[in-house]
Amino acid sequence: MSKEPGIAAQIIRQGGEVVVIALVGLGLQSLWTTHWLSAQAFCLVVVAVAFAKTVFFFVENLQHILMATQDDMPYHRVLGLMGVNMAQITLAFALDFWCLEVAEPASFSEIDAAWTKGEQLFEFFFFSVLNFSFFGFGDVTPQTIPAKLITMMEVLLAFFTVIFLLSDFVSLKDSLRVRKREEK
């Protein structure tokens, strides 16, 4: 029973994070439509926002793992938390890719300017999932430096999240248990 409020709070927090991710994407699109910035300046803003999100997700993933090990959280709950976090990350980067393409239509190969916004968003979400999962079919490739920078940020974050955190969770949990016993 005592874990239920923690689960509810986590669901509310992660749902709120999805809303913030969507609002940031819409805010960037709104900024672009005002034409206050040149395409290059806007792309730099998108790279800066993507960097800030990368740092946020890196810290959040680390906090989830530390919280899971300290609270002796069941592995299936950790996987659930990380799965939601991975979905948030792929959505966040898909929106960043889309913002770059809107400002500089040659930012990515194989994106058709005649596609609807929905089709482009789907293609960038697909691209983001492929980056995050390390499949990278190569249908879409970054063509500009800002697009390559943001793609690298996502791949590095994916590497940290998938390879380091999930694969080392069990050994990290065991080492913290040993440390707790030694402290007693």
C-alpha positions as CSV (number, residue, x, y, z in Angstrom):
1,M,0.0,0.0,0.0
2,S,2.8,2.5,0.8
3,K,4.2,2.2,-2.6
4,E,1.0,3.3,-4.4
5,P,1.3,7.0,-3.7
6,G,4.9,6.8,-5.0
7,I,3.7,5.2,-8.2
8,A,0.9,7.8,-8.6
9,A,3.3,10.6,-8.0
10,Q,5.7,9.2,-10.6
11,I,3.0,8.8,-13.2
12,I,1.9,12.4,-12.6
13,R,5.5,13.6,-12.8
14,Q,6.3,11.8,-16.0
15,G,3.0,12.8,-17.5
16,G,3.9,16.4,-16.7
17,E,7.2,15.9,-18.3
18,V,5.6,14.8,-21.5
19,V,3.4,17.9,-21.5
20,V,6.5,20.1,-20.9
21,I,8.3,18.3,-23.8
22,A,5.4,19.0,-26.1
23,L,5.2,22.7,-24.9
24,V,8.9,23.2,-25.5
25,G,8.5,21.8,-29.1
26,L,5.4,24.1,-29.7
27,G,7.3,27.0,-28.1
28,L,10.2,26.5,-30.5
29,Q,7.8,26.3,-33.4
30,S,6.1,29.5,-32.3
31,L,9.5,31.2,-31.9
32,W,10.3,30.2,-35.5
33,T,7.0,31.5,-36.9
34,T,7.7,35.0,-35.4
35,H,10.8,35.2,-37.6
36,W,12.7,37.1,-34.9
37,L,15.7,34.8,-35.6
38,S,17.6,33.8,-38.7
39,A,17.5,30.1,-39.6
40,Q,21.1,29.7,-38.3
41,A,20.3,31.5,-35.0
42,F,17.1,29.4,-34.5
43,C,19.1,26.2,-35.2
44,L,21.5,27.2,-32.5
45,V,18.6,27.8,-30.1
46,V,17.3,24.3,-30.9
47,V,20.8,22.8,-30.3
48,A,21.0,24.6,-26.9
49,V,17.5,23.4,-25.9
50,A,18.5,19.8,-27.0
51,F,21.6,20.0,-24.9
52,A,19.6,21.2,-21.9
53,K,17.2,18.3,-22.4
54,T,20.1,15.9,-22.8
55,V,21.6,17.0,-19.4
56,F,18.1,16.8,-17.8
57,F,17.5,13.3,-19.0
58,F,21.0,12.1,-18.1
59,V,20.5,13.4,-14.5
60,E,17.0,12.0,-14.4
61,N,18.1,8.6,-15.5
62,L,20.9,8.5,-13.0
63,Q,18.4,9.6,-10.3
64,H,16.0,6.8,-11.3
65,I,18.7,4.2,-11.0
66,L,20.0,5.5,-7.6
67,M,16.4,5.7,-6.3
68,A,15.7,2.2,-7.5
69,T,18.8,0.7,-5.9
70,Q,18.3,2.6,-2.6
71,D,14.6,1.7,-2.3
72,D,15.3,-1.9,-3.5
73,M,12.7,-1.3,-6.3
74,P,11.7,-4.4,-8.2
75,Y,13.4,-4.7,-11.6
76,H,10.2,-4.6,-13.5
77,R,9.3,-1.2,-12.0
78,V,12.8,0.1,-13.0
79,L,12.3,-1.1,-16.5
80,G,8.9,0.6,-16.6
81,L,10.4,3.9,-15.4
82,M,13.2,3.6,-17.9
83,G,10.7,2.7,-20.7
84,V,8.6,5.8,-20.1
85,N,11.8,7.9,-19.9
86,M,13.0,6.5,-23.2
87,A,9.7,7.3,-24.8
88,Q,10.0,10.9,-23.5
89,I,13.6,11.1,-24.9
90,T,12.6,9.9,-28.3
91,L,9.7,12.4,-28.4
92,A,11.9,15.2,-27.3
93,F,14.5,14.6,-29.9
94,A,11.9,14.0,-32.6
95,L,10.5,17.5,-31.9
96,D,14.1,18.9,-32.1
97,F,14.7,17.3,-35.4
98,W,11.4,18.6,-36.7
99,C,12.3,22.2,-35.6
100,L,15.6,22.0,-37.4
101,E,13.9,20.8,-40.6
102,V,11.3,23.5,-40.5
103,A,14.0,26.2,-40.2
104,E,16.5,24.6,-42.6
105,P,14.7,22.2,-45.0
106,A,18.0,20.5,-46.0
107,S,18.9,19.5,-42.4
108,F,18.0,15.8,-43.0
109,S,18.0,13.7,-46.1
110,E,14.9,12.0,-47.4
111,I,12.4,14.4,-45.8
112,D,9.9,15.7,-48.3
113,A,8.9,19.3,-47.9
114,A,5.5,18.4,-49.5
115,W,4.7,16.1,-46.5
116,T,2.2,17.3,-43.9
117,K,3.5,18.4,-40.5
118,G,2.1,15.1,-39.1
119,E,4.0,13.0,-41.7
120,Q,7.2,14.9,-40.9
121,L,6.7,14.5,-37.2
122,F,6.1,10.7,-37.7
123,E,9.2,10.4,-39.8
124,F,11.3,12.2,-37.1
125,F,9.8,10.1,-34.3
126,F,10.7,7.0,-36.3
127,F,14.2,8.4,-36.9
128,S,14.5,9.2,-33.2
129,V,13.4,5.7,-32.2
130,L,15.9,4.2,-34.6
131,N,18.7,6.4,-33.2
132,F,17.8,5.5,-29.6
133,S,17.6,1.8,-30.3
134,F,20.8,1.8,-32.4
135,F,19.1,0.3,-35.4
136,G,19.7,3.4,-37.6
137,F,18.4,2.0,-41.0
138,G,19.9,5.1,-42.7
139,D,16.7,6.2,-44.4
140,V,17.0,9.6,-42.9
141,T,20.5,11.1,-42.2
142,P,21.5,14.4,-40.7
143,Q,23.0,16.7,-43.2
144,T,23.9,19.9,-41.3
145,I,26.1,20.4,-38.3
146,P,23.2,21.3,-35.9
147,A,21.3,18.1,-37.1
148,K,24.5,16.0,-36.6
149,L,25.1,17.6,-33.1
150,I,21.5,16.8,-31.9
151,T,21.7,13.3,-33.4
152,M,25.0,12.7,-31.5
153,M,23.4,13.9,-28.3
154,E,20.6,11.4,-28.7
155,V,22.9,8.6,-29.5
156,L,25.1,9.3,-26.5
157,L,22.2,9.6,-24.2
158,A,20.8,6.3,-25.6
159,F,24.1,4.7,-25.0
160,F,24.2,5.9,-21.4
161,T,20.6,4.9,-20.8
162,V,20.4,1.6,-22.5
163,I,23.9,0.2,-22.2
164,F,25.2,1.6,-19.0
165,L,22.2,2.0,-16.8
166,L,20.0,-1.0,-17.7
167,S,22.8,-3.5,-18.2
168,D,24.6,-2.5,-15.0
169,F,21.5,-2.1,-12.9
170,V,21.8,-5.5,-11.2
171,S,25.5,-5.1,-10.5
172,L,25.0,-1.6,-9.2
173,K,22.2,-2.8,-7.0
174,D,24.3,-5.6,-5.6
175,S,27.2,-3.3,-4.9
176,L,25.0,-0.8,-3.0
177,R,23.6,-3.7,-0.9
178,V,27.1,-4.8,0.0
179,R,27.9,-1.2,0.9
180,K,24.8,-0.9,3.1
181,R,25.7,-4.1,4.9
182,E,29.3,-2.8,5.5
183,E,27.9,0.5,6.9
184,K,25.9,-1.4,9.5
